[in-house]
Structure formats: structure tokens, C-alpha cells
Amino acid sequence: MGKKVRIADASEVPEGSAGEFVAEDRVIALFHVDQQYYAMDGVCPHAGGPLGEGSLNGTVVTCPWHGWQFDVTTGKHCLNDRLCHPTFPVSVEEDGIYIELPE
């Protein structure tokens, strides 16, 4: 089991949107899709773009810098199955949204 870290209030990421947060020393992109929250590494592996600032269409986020697309539920790149971006388990608790980071 990893380390549980609070990253946001539920009100900070409305349904159908994304946000960028910092947990420990990592940038985290948090997405709110179909009443579920998903978290992934917030730095695009292509050129370091901010995935939490990308456009969200269903479960697909598009990096605002160069258009790389990832499924936020799995971390998989939409055109290349060999590319899988790190994701993190998310839990919603009374005092906010938490993710689980590896130790």
C-alpha cells in the first residue's frame, strides 16, 4: 500500500473538468468524469506539457502543448497501446480527495 495524500476539495474539480495539483513532489492531474475522480501524473511524457490544463472529452484528455491524448481511466495513450502514463488510486472522503502515491 502506498502513501495517502490529500490533494483537493471536491468543489475544486467540477464534473467534466480537470485540475492540476501538487502532491509531495509530483504534479498530479485530477479529472472528474461520470461522477468518478481519476488521477494521473500531470506531466505529459512527450514534452512536459500540463495534462491537468488539457481539454477533457469524455475520458480522454488532450495535452494543451502538442495534442497527445490519454484515457484518464487507464493512463493509456490513445494511439499507441505501448505508452501508458502513470495513474494513481483516488478516494473521496469527507474532508476532500485523496490519492495513493507509491512509497
N, C-alpha and C positions, 0 to 999 in steps of 0.2 A: 504494500500500500504506500502511496506517495504522501506528500505533504499537502494538506488542505489549506487553501489561501482564499480569503475574501477579495473579490475584485470589483464588485459594483453593487449598487442598489438596483432592484428590478426596474424601477422607473427610468433608469438611465438608458435602457435599450428597449424601446417600444417594439411591439410586434412588427415584423417585416423590416427591421433595421439592424444595423451593426454598430459596434463601438470599439474603440481602441483603449486598452488599459495596460497598466504595468503591474506584474505580479513577481515579487522577488526581483530578479534582474532580467526578466523576459517581457517582451512586448506581446500582448495577447489580443487577438481579435475575437470579440464575443458577438454572436449572432442570435437573433430571436426569430425563429421560423416555426409556424404551425404550433404555437404555444409551447415550444421547446427552446432551450438555450443550448448553443453549441459553441465550443471554444477551440481555437487553433492558434498555432504560432502566428503572430501578427506580421511577420516579416516575409514577404514573398521571396522564394528561393531564386527567382530569376535575377532580380537586380535590387532587392531590398525594399520594394515598394510596400506601402502601408495597407495591408489587407483589410484592416478594420475601417478604413476610409473608402473601400471599394464599393461598387454598386452590387446590390443583392437582388437576384431574380429567382424567386423560389428558394431552392437550397444551393444555388450557385453564386459564388462571389467572384467578381471580376476585379483584378488588381487595377487601380487607377493609373499606374505608370505605363504598363505595356500590355495590358489585356489578358494576362494569364488567368485562367479560370479554375476554381476548385470547388468541389462539392463540400459544403461546410459540415455535413453529417459524417463524412468519412475521411476527408482530407485529400481524396484522390483528385489528381489533375484531370480535367475534362477531356483532354485529347490524348494523353499518354498515361496508360494504366501503371506504368513503371514508376511514375512520380506520385508519391504520397506524402503530403505535408503533415507534420505532427499535429495531432489533436489531443485534447485533454478532457477527462470526465468533468461534467458540470453537475452541481447540485444547487437547488434553490432552497434556502432556509428562511426562517422568519426575519432575520436581520440582513439578508442580502444573497447575492450569487457567489458561489464558491467554485473554484476549480481545483483539481488534484494535479500537482506537479510531481514529476519524478524526484526521488531523493538523491 
